[in-house]
Every structure is written in structure tokens, then in C-alpha cells.
């Protein structure tokens, strides 16, 4: 992977940028990996269109984000190829793999490479966990900062409601729009209102970016800063989507 004229172009007010001048056909040199990591921690999600891509290049990029990586191929409407996972509801597989606080080890960074699309196209939405936190009043931030959540999933452990990104220090919500559980240390009714507030903020258009997929397109996002939603075309035949998730200290 190399950069002839590496550049980053913001796409919306709260998250998302398009990266140009990057070749993903070979693994990245350290300097370019560091530049991409810095851009990712700032914008939350990066998009690369019409770039040369190989499995070696993608794995090399994701290696810079964590030693532990998981890779799977989602296909729909056809016999699963070797290494593929036939999935009538790909959005469920994707949500499970890219939820940063629901897996062991946790996913920190996720990458999608579109190898094939349904004939009618497909779309995704990313919501900004950091933008949702920024939208809160100072008084509400002070109230939420010390709180913890106990997820309803079996075997789940308590976790803070708010965290700071390890590279930038920017604070963000830890929970996602579909999170279920109990806010500890407050009455149940009050905790339910907190969860509803978080869901509403994450669902607000001003905290989201919506992207139409193109063949060969790559999306890279920090799962702590941005939450992915599959909103159109994911149940249609023709999907061939390579997904790689990485976990690590940063």
C-alpha cells in the first residue's frame, strides 16, 4: 500500500471523510498507517472508492490496528464460496462482529470491501457516538459521565456509559442505538429514560452519514466512535461483502 497524493476530504459535519491517493493492493508502510489511524480517530469512518485492493493489502492495513483480527465473507442468494458465510440477514452478522463492547476480544476497527452488490444497490448509515455525546448539555454530560451499564446479554459485565478515545481523548457514548440493559445506581425508570435519550441522539439525522455502496468500495471505521446500520439492500441476492475486524489497545 502506498500513497501518491494522499488526501482526506470531510463528508459531513459530525463524521465521515473520503480518502484519495491510496493503493490497497499491498500492505501499508508505517507512516501511511499512522496517517490513516489519525484520520480515522478524527473522522470516525473513512471511505475509499475505486482503489486497487487485495486481501494482502487489507490484512496489512488491519494488522496496524490490532494483533487479533477476524475476517469473514458475507454472501446472499448463492451457494457460499469457500470462506463465505451464507446469511439471509447480513445486517445481524455485521452488527454482531462490529459491536465494540459486545465481543471478546472487542472489535475496535472494522473494514468492509464490497466485492459484489445486489442489482438494486445498497446503503449504510453510520451514527456518531461522539457526536451524540457532544449534543448533550454540559449538565447532562456531568450526570452521565460516572454512570455504568449492565447489558442484558447473558454473561455481560458492567461497563461505563461514556468513555474517552485513547488517541484523541474525545469523549463518546459507549452504548449503541439497540443497546438493552440496566443503568446502575439509578432507579430503573430513570435508567430507561437515559437509554432512550441515547438511542434518540444516535438516530438523529444530524449525527449520521448515509452512504450508497459502489462495487469495489472500501469503508473503514472506528467502532468506538461510529455505529454501523444496514439500511437498504442487505437482504437482496448478490451481496459479496468482505468484513475484517481488528482489536487492540488503540
N, C-alpha and C positions, 0 to 999 in steps of 0.2 A: 504494500500500500504506500503510495507516495502522493505528494501534493504539488501540482504545477503552479496553481494560483489559488491556494486555499482561502476561502472566504465564507463568512456566515451572514445570513440575511434574515432578520427577525420577521415573523409572520403575523403575530398578533400582540395585543397589549400585555398579556399575562404569561404566555408560554409559547414555545414553538419557534424554530428557525430552520431555514433551508441552508444546507451546506453544499458548496460548489467547489470544484477543483480537487476532488479526492478520488483516488482509484482504490477500489476494494478488491482488486484481483490478487494482491499479495499482502502478507501481514504488515502492520504499520511499524514504522520506526518510532522509537520512544518519544521524540519531540512532537510528532503529529498525534500520537495517542494522548499526550498531555494536553495538547491544544483542544482536541475533541472532548476530553474529560472536562476541561474548564468551560467549554461552551455548553456542554450538557448540564453541568451543575448550575449554569446561569439561566438557560432557556428551558430546561426540563425535558424537551423532546426535540430531536433533530431529524430532518428528512433529507434523503439523498435520492435524486431522480436520475435515471439514465446513466448510471455509473457501472463500470466493469466490476463484476462480483464473482468471487469463487468461494467455495467452502473454506479453503485455507485462509483467505483474506478475512472472512467474517470471524472465524475462530481466533485468528491472531488479534483482531481488534478486541473481541470479548475477553481474551486472556488478560488484557491490560486492566480489566475491571474486576477480576477476581479469579482465584485459583480453581474454584468449584464452578463448573458450567454444566448446564443441561440443554440438550438440543433435541427438538422433535419436529416432525413434518406433518402438518395437518392437511388432509385431502378430503374432498367431498365428491360424491357422485360417481366414484370409480373404485375399482379394486385397489386397495392400498399398496403403494410401491414399497420396496424394501426401505425400512427406516421411516415409513409413514405411519400415520395414525388416522384411520377412518373415523370420522367424527360427524354425527348428524347435527351437533350443536357445538361448533368450534369455539364459540364465544365462551362456553363453560370451561373448556380445556385451557384456553388462553387466560381467563381470569384466575384459574387455579395456579397456573405456572408463574404469573406475573404479579401476584399479590405479595408485596414486600414483607408483610408481617404474618402471613398465614402458612408459610412453608419453613421446613428445616432441612437444609440451610435456607435462609431467606433470600429471595430474589432482590438484587439491588439495581441491576441494569438489565433491560430486555431489548432484543433486536428482532425485527421482522424483516424477512425478504420475500417479496411477492414473486413466486415463480410462475403462477398461473391465477387467472381471475375468472369469476363467473361472467357469462356473456353480458349480463346486465350491470356489471360493475359492483363495487362495494365501497363502503365508507367506514371510517372510525372516528371516534371522538376521544380526545384526551382532556381530562379535567385537572386543573392545577390545585394540588393540595396546599401549596404555598400561597397561591392567590386567594384561596378560601380563607386561610388564616389572616392574610393581610386585610381582608374585607371586614374583619371583626373590629369592634371598637376597642380602644385601649383597656377599658374596664372589663369587657368580656374576655380579652386575651389574658388578663391577670387572673380572672376566675378559672379559665380552662387550663392554664399552664401547669398547675400542680396535680391535676386530676389524672386518674388511671382508669383503664377499661379492662373488664374481664370478658373476652369474647365468648359467645355461646357455643362455639365449636368444641367438641369433646377433646379433653386434654390440653386445651389452650391455657396459656398463662397470662397474668396481668401485664399490661403494657401502658406506657404513658399515652395520653391523648394528643400531646404535642411534643415534637422533637425538633432538634436543630440539625441542619445538614452538616456532615463532618467536614466538608471542604469550604463551604461559604459561611456557615453559621446561621443561614437563613432559617427561620422557624416555619414549620408547616404542620398541618394536621396529619396524624398517623392513620386515622381511620379512613375507610373508603365509603362510597355512597351506598353500598349494600351491606355495611357492617351491622352485625347484630350482637348484642351483649348488654352488660350492665356497667354503668358508670359507678365506680366505687366511692364510698364516703359521702354520697348524697342520696336523698330519697329517690325511689325508683321513678316516680313521675317526673321529677326534675331531671334525672339522667336521660329519660326518654326524650325530653324536650331538647337536651343538648345534642343527642344523636340526630334528631330531626333537623335541627339547625345546621349541623354539619352536612347532612345529605342535601339540604336545600342550597347551601352555598356551593357545593361541588356540582350541582346540577344547573346552576345559574349560567346562562349563555356567556356572560362576561368573564367567567372563569374557565372557559372551554375553547378548544380549537377543533374544527371538523375538517377532515381530510378525505378526499376521494383517492382511492388507490389506483396506481398505474402499474402495468407489467414491469417487473424489474426494480420497482421502488424499494427503498430501504428506510425503515424507521428505527430510531434508537432512542430509548427514553430511560430516565432515572425513575424507577418505580416508587421511590420515596416522595418525589416531587410531583409526579403526574400519574393519574389513573386512567387506564385504557378502557373504552367501551366499544364493543362491536355493535354497530347500529344499522348496517344495511348490507345485505348480500351474503352474510356469513352462512346461511343455511342452504344456499343455492349450489348446484353442482358446478364443478370447475375450479374450486379452490385448490391451490397448491402453495402452502404458506410455510416457510421455514422459520422456526422460532428458536432463539437461543437466549437463555437466561444465565446471568452470572451473579455470584455473591462474593462479597469480600468486605474488608474493613472500611473501604472508601467507596 
